[in-house]
Every structure is written in C-alpha cells, then in structure tokens.
Amino acid sequence: MPLFLADVMLKKLARWLRILGIPTLYAGDFTEDDEEIIKLAMRKKAVLLTTDRSLNEKAKDYVKVFLIETNDLEEQIKNIVAHFKLRLDKNFPSKTICPQCNSPLKTVKRKDVEESVLPAILIRHRVFWLCTNKKCGKVYWEGTHWDKIEKTVKRISDTTNPLA
C-alpha cells in the first residue's frame, strides 16, 4: 500500500484515510510551502494528494500526484480507493493508525489510560487504543460516533470494492 501525503487543504481526508488504515501524512504538520511539500513527498516516497491544480502541475514531474477534483469527502475517498486499487480492511475502522498523527495504535487496558480519560468513559468502555507517539499520546475508544464512522466506511466500501 502506498504512503500518501495530503496537502494542507485535505486535513479531514488525511484523518479519514488513517481511520481506514491507509498510511497518510498531512503536509500541514510539516509545512504549507508548495516546494517543501513536494520535497517532503520526494523524501517520503509518498503519493501527493491535492486539490490544488497549481501544486499538481509543479509536483507531477517529481512525484506521483493524484489530483482530487471533488470537495465531497466520501467521493474523495472512493476515488483514491478505486484509483489505487486499495483493499479496505474488514476490521474497519482501523484501530492500527492514529487518526491524529499517523503513528501506530496499541490496545491497552483501562488502568493504562485512567489518568487520560474521564471516569464515565472508563465505566462505559473496556477496550482502549493508545497512540504510540509520545508527543501525541491520544486515547481512543468506541464512542458514540463509532456507528457513524462504520456507516460511512460501509458506504465507501460498498461502492469501491468488497472488504478484504
């Protein structure tokens, strides 16, 4: 599976690709300068995702670039999945990549996150995931938004490819 680099206009897309288990860097975490974004894509050997026609033109001679021509998030994801023939994991949403920083997540016990989450969350949930990046360190659980995420992912996967 390729590594993607989403330009600064595609932060939400970057997070959703990570939720789907697709490794994706977000350019805004590094720079907003087009030249630096292209250099970053070159260094990381990443496919540059952009909605910016000017950046697309500048980058296409140096890196693989995919021009996104819709503002609809689900359509963006469907186009990427179809174009790159990606297989979505049957265990979606991914619990292996941090949606915030793209680092691996690990499953942890309640006692490991009791200092990081509210007591009510600890009471209602048994399984937690912790970002392994110490700078990020976000904690995740199957909260109230989980059903919405699963429905969105199902819509995407139903129109792109069967789940792996």
TAFEN-V836947 format. One line per field, one symbol per residue. burial: b if it has 9 or more other ideal C-beta (glycine too) atoms within 8 Angstrom, else e. Layout:
burial: ???
This chain:
burial: eebbbbbbebbebbbbbbbbbbbbbbbeeeeeebebbbebbbebebbbbbbbeebbebbeeebebbebeeeebbebbbbbbbebebebbeebbbeebbeebbbebeebebeebeeebeeebbeebeebbbbbbeebbbbbbeeeebeebbebbebbbeebbebe
